[in-house]
Amino acid sequence: MKFWSCCKKKTSDFNSFLAQPGCTQSKHVWNKAHKGNKFIPCRHDWHQTGGQITITIYSKNSIPEQSYVEANSTVLNIHILFERDQKFEQRLNLWGVSTDVQN
């Protein structure tokens, strides 16, 4: 049996246990802390081979039609939009001047 010690709602299914809405009494209020947060983190990584740099951003449930990348020779601006008006924004300053910018 799984239950939160603050609200005593019991269940035998672990997914139902995690999906329980937050209570107002104790530690089980973590769901309310994230409401209204417009910016969310995304894991990102990069690698370089020769003169080419590849940047990978791992995101779930993004809206590709409304997401975009702006690039010039010194700065890369990344904008990824998600459901519920949430977004990921990252500005990367490139070292040196890039002469070949591709999306």
Buried (B, 14 or more C-beta within 10 A) or exposed (E): EEBBEBBEBEBEEEEEBEEBEBBEEEEBBEEEEEEEEEEBEBEBEEEEEEEEBEBEBEBEEBEEEEBEBEBEEEEBEBBBBBEEEBBBEBEBEBEEEBEEEEE
